[in-house]
Amino acid sequence: MTRILADLPDEDIQWLDRLAAEQGKSRASVLREAVAAYRADSSRDWLEIGFGAWVRHGISFDPHEYDRKRRAEWTRPWDDDYEEVRAESHECFTKEDDRERAHYLALTGRAASRRPKARR
């Protein structure tokens, strides 16, 4: 076993000494265990750790349903695909959304009628 010399802040040494006393171990023993635990965790692939985490915790969802709801969440009354998204996800829209859509269409319809027509 190799001995090392490490500089730690005084607060960390005090905390480490309290922890060692609570566990009935030496400071060096606590540090060896900490390094071993850190080494074990760091060798794992972070992507592998996170992949499927929701399912492991009992949270599952249909990815298509999730995408449908996110699309509806980000659709605004002035978007060109408003009617299409509303038809797919009617439960995500309110009467206020529909009023805003009607107002938007009315405004853009009026604006289009006031534009000068192109000459031929």
C-alpha positions in Angstrom: 0.0 0.0 0.0 1.3 3.4 -0.9 1.1 6.3 1.5 0.0 9.7 0.1 0.1 13.3 1.4 -2.9 15.4 0.7 -3.8 19.0 1.7 -7.4 19.4 2.8 -9.2 22.5 4.3 -9.5 22.5 8.1 -13.3 22.2 8.0 -13.0 19.0 5.9 -10.5 17.5 8.3 -12.8 18.3 11.2 -15.8 16.7 9.4 -13.7 13.7 8.5 -12.6 13.2 12.1 -16.2 13.4 13.3 -17.3 10.9 10.7 -14.4 8.5 11.6 -15.2 8.8 15.3 -18.9 8.1 14.7 -18.0 5.0 12.6 -15.3 3.9 15.0 -12.7 4.0 12.2 -9.5 5.8 11.5 -9.4 8.8 9.2 -7.3 6.8 6.7 -9.9 4.0 6.7 -12.7 6.4 5.9 -10.7 8.0 3.1 -9.8 4.5 1.7 -13.5 3.6 1.6 -14.4 6.9 0.0 -11.8 6.5 -2.7 -13.0 2.9 -3.3 -16.7 4.1 -3.6 -15.8 7.0 -5.9 -13.7 4.7 -8.1 -16.6 2.2 -8.4 -19.1 4.9 -9.3 -16.8 6.7 -11.8 -16.1 3.5 -13.8 -19.8 3.3 -14.8 -20.9 4.8 -18.1 -23.0 7.9 -17.3 -25.2 7.2 -20.3 -25.9 3.6 -19.2 -26.7 4.8 -15.7 -29.3 7.3 -16.9 -30.8 5.3 -19.7 -34.2 4.0 -18.7 -34.0 5.6 -15.2 -37.7 6.6 -15.3 -38.8 3.1 -16.0 -36.7 1.7 -13.2 -38.5 4.0 -10.8 -41.9 3.0 -12.0 -42.5 5.9 -14.4 -43.3 4.8 -17.9 -44.9 6.5 -20.8 -45.6 6.1 -24.5 -43.0 8.1 -26.4 -45.6 8.9 -29.1 -48.0 10.2 -26.5 -45.2 12.3 -25.0 -44.3 13.8 -28.3 -47.9 14.6 -29.1 -48.4 16.4 -25.8 -45.1 18.4 -26.2 -46.1 19.4 -29.7 -49.5 20.6 -28.4 -47.8 22.4 -25.5 -45.7 24.5 -27.9 -48.4 25.2 -30.5 -49.7 28.7 -30.5 -52.9 30.2 -32.0 -50.9 31.9 -34.7 -49.1 28.8 -35.9 -49.9 27.5 -39.3 -50.5 23.9 -38.0 -52.8 25.0 -35.1 -55.9 23.2 -36.4 -54.0 20.0 -37.2 -52.4 19.9 -33.7 -55.7 20.8 -32.0 -57.4 17.9 -33.8 -54.8 15.5 -32.6 -54.7 16.9 -29.0 -58.0 18.6 -28.3 -57.6 18.0 -24.5 -54.5 20.2 -24.5 -56.3 23.3 -25.8 -58.7 25.7 -24.1 -61.6 27.9 -25.2 -59.2 30.8 -24.7 -56.8 29.3 -27.2 -59.7 29.0 -29.7 -60.7 32.6 -29.1 -57.2 33.8 -29.7 -57.0 31.7 -32.9 -60.3 33.3 -34.2 -59.0 36.7 -33.3 -55.7 36.1 -35.1 -57.5 34.8 -38.2 -59.8 37.8 -38.2 -56.9 40.2 -37.9 -54.9 38.5 -40.6 -58.0 38.3 -42.8 -58.6 42.1 -42.4 -54.9 42.8 -43.0 -55.0 40.8 -46.2 -58.1 42.6 -47.5 -56.5 46.1 -46.9 -53.4 45.2 -48.9 -53.3 46.8 -52.4 -53.9 44.2 -55.1 -51.0 43.5 -57.5 -51.4 45.1 -60.9 -51.2 43.0 -64.0 
